[in-house]
Amino acid sequence: MNGGFNGQTLAVFTALAPAGAVAFLCLATFLLVRRPALDGGQFDRLGKWLFVPIAVVWAGFIASATHLGMPSNALYVVFGIGRSPLSNEVAAVIAFLFFSGVFWLYMYRIGHAHALSLVLLAAAMASAVLMLACMALAYGVDTVVSWHTWHTPANLLATAAFSGPALASAVLLVAEVDSRMWPRVLIAISAVALVVGTALLLSYLTFLSEARNNVIGALSLVDDLPLIIAVHAVVGGVGLCLQTAGLSLKVSRARGIVFSLVGWLLVIAASLIVRFPFYDAYLSVGF
């Protein structure tokens, strides 16, 4: 049984877009922190590799656009900016794609100014933070019993903190960045976020067991949620283990890249499967 809300494309959006934004922030932070140790060529090369998290955000954004039904409905989104959390969410995503895209394109300009590239990178990072904030707050709707809880933003951000650093770690490996510590630190952050996120999901499960309108309880809409949470934890853990193995000095570079990429695919799959129940549990206060 579902709650009468088709959120499949939104589930893809809220799994991919935050992951890409957090990965972008992780890689941008690496660029800023390690800038003194990087020569111009290394900085520019990794700056160009930022197209990976940007592309992940684009993939999520395109998926969300199909939820509009018709292109004309985009006008309602535009007119709602400033008063509608969902419109603010879309506007923030567009702002991030704009600023991050300008930075990425600027990296290809011959003889580009290093100082300006840092300014553009800072603007893209600020827009990424704004985007995450707007996405986290977009579903605080008091007329939807199953969404009106602190679990909603907490779960979205925890999932992003799990999948985003894992993606950034894979990009650092593929980009041949001379750093052994950063990819491992990022995997460790993802592991902590997986544990915290799983605990938050279990807390959300308890919340849903008590949430109901005057007809049904919210948990009856997602009675397979306990199993989904368990699969999320196991698949995500296996993905991080594969990524950790990919960073081992005992494997070849090509094999390490394969391990890391397959591991991240499992990580994003684990992130995605827990987004579907959020929309399936849609339960309004009325009938």
N, C-alpha and C positions, 0 to 999 in steps of 0.2 A: 504493500500500500504506500502511496506517496502523498505528499501534502498539497498537491495541486500546483506545484511550482516547478517548472522545467529549468533546472539550473546546471545542466551538464556542461554547457559551454562556459558558464561562469565558474564552474569548478576548475576547468582547465585554466581559465584566466587567473584565478586566485592561487593556483599552484605555480604556474610558470612566471607570471609577472613579478611577484615578490622575490622569487628565487633569483631572477635575473638582476633585479635591483640590488639585492644584498651582495650578489657576486660582483657586481660593478663596484659597489662600495669597498669590498674587500680588496679588489685589484687596484682601485684608485688609491686606497690607503697604502698599499704596498709601493706604488709608484712614488707617493709623496714621502714616505718614510725612508725608502731606499734610494731616493733621488741622488744624494751625494755619492753613493757607491756605483751608480749606473752611468755609463757614458751616454752620449746623445743617441747613438744607434740603438742601444738596449732600451732606453726610455721610449723611443719612437716605435720600436718593434712591439713592445708589450702594449703600448697605447693603441696600436692597430688591432691587437688581439682582443681588445675590449668589445669588438663587434660581436663576440660570442654571447656575453650576457645581454647585450642590447638586442640581439636576434631572438633570445629567449623571451624577453619582454614583448617584442613585436609579435611573436607567435601567440602569446597569451592574449595580447590586445586584439589581434585579428579574430581569435576565437570568440572573444567577448562581443565583437562587433556583430557577429551573426545573431546574437541575442536580441538585437534591435528589431529584427524582422524585416524592416524596410529602411533604406537610406534616409527617407524623409523623417523617420523617427529621431534621427540624430539632432534635428532642430530642437526637440524637447530637451535633449541633454544639454545643448548649448545654452538655452534659455534658463536652465535650472542652476547654472553655475553661481555659487555664492549662497544659495538657499537649499539646495538639494545635496545631501552627502554623496549620492551616486554620481551626480553631475560633477561634483568636486573631484571625485575619484578619477573619472575619465579625463578631466582637465589636467590633473596632476600627472597622469600617465603620459599624456600628450606632451606636457612640459618636459618630462624626463627624456622622452624619445627625441625631442627637439634639441635640448642642450647636449645630451650625450652624443647624438648624431653629428652635431656641429663640431664637437671636440674630435670625434673619430675621423671625420672628413678632413679636419685641419691637420691631422697627423700626416696626411699624404701631401700636404703643400710643401713644395721644395723651398728650403730656406725659411721655414716657419719660425716665428719668434717663440723661444722657449717660455718666456714669461707669460705670453698670451695663452699658450697651451695650458699652463697651470691655472690661469684664471678661468678658462673654459672648463677645465676638469673640476675645479671647485664649484662652479655653477651647476655642473651635471650632478655632482655629489649632493649638493643642497636639494636639487629637484628630486633625487632618488629618495632622500629622507622624507620630503614632503609627500611624495607618492606613497610611501609605505604608511605614513600617518593617515592619509586620506583613505587608503584601502582598508586599514584596520578599523576606521570609524564609520565606514560606509554602511554597515549593516546594523547599526544601533537603532533599530526601529522598535518603538515601544508597543506597536500594534501586532508584532510578531513574537509570540510567547517564547519560542525556541531560540530566537536570536537576541532578545533583549537581556543580555548578560555580559559580564566582563570576560567570560570565556571566549566570546566571539573575536575581539581583537587579539587577545592573548594567544589563541590557537593559530590564527593567521600569521602572527609575527614569529611564533615558535617554529612553525613549519618553514618559514622563510629563513630563519636562522639555522635550520637543519640543512636545507637543500642549497642555499646560496653559497656558504663557504665551501661546501663540497664541490660545487661547480667551479669556484675560483681556484681551488686546489688543482683540479684537472687542467684548467687553462694554464696555470703556471708550469705544469709538467709538460704540456704540449708545446708551449712557447719557449721551452729550453731556457728558462730563467735560472740563473746561477744562485739558487737558494734552496737549501735542504730543510731549513727550519720552517719557513712560512707555510709550505704545503702541509706539513705535519700539524702545525698549530691550527690551521684551518680545519683539518679533519677532526682534531680534538674538539674544536668549537662545535662542529656538526654533531659529534657524539654526545656532548653535553646537552645540546639543543634537542636531540632525539629523546634523551631520557626525560628532560623537562617537558617536552611536548607530549610525550606519551602520558605522563602524569596529569597534565592539563586535560588531555582527552578523556582520561578516566574520571576526572572531576566533572567534566562536561557531561559524561554519561550519567553520573549521579544527579546532576541538575535536570537532565531530560527526564529522568525517572519520576521527578516530582512536578515537572511542568505540564500543564494541561489547560485546555479551554473548557467550555461547557459541554463538549461532546466526547473528546478523546484525549488521551495522554500523548505527549510528544514522542516518548520512547517507542510507542507502538508503530510509529512511522519508520523507525530505523532499528528494528529489533535485532538486526545482524551487526550492530555497531560494536559490541564487544569483540566479535571475531575480526572485524575490520581493523580495530585498534591493535589486536595481537599480530595480524599480518603486517600492518604498518611497522611495528617495532622489529619484527623478524627480518622483513625484506630490507628495511632501512639499515639494520645492523649488518646484514650480509653485504650490502652495497658499500658501506664504509670500510668493512674488512677488505673487500676487493681493492678499494682505493688505497688503503694502507699498504697492501701487498704490492700495488703498482709503484709505490715510492721506495720499495726495498732495493738495495744495491745488488741483491742477488739475482734480480731479473733483468733482462735486456731492456733497453729503452723502448723498443717497439712493443714488447710484451707489457711493459709497465704502462704505456699509454692505453693499450687495450683494456687492461685491468681497471685503470682509472675511469675510462669512459663508460665501460659496462657497469662499473660500480655506481657512477653517477646516474645512469639510466635507472638503476634499481632504486636509488635515492629519490629521484623525482617521481618514480612510480609509487613509492611509499608515501610521498607527499600528496600525490594526486588522489589516491584511494580514500584518504580521510577527508577530502574536500567534498566529495559527492554526498556523504551522509548529512553534511551541514545543510545542503539545499533540500535533500529529501525530507529533512525534519521540519521543513517550513510549516508552522502552525500559527494561524492568526488567532486573535482573541475571540473572534466571533465564531460563526458556524463554519 
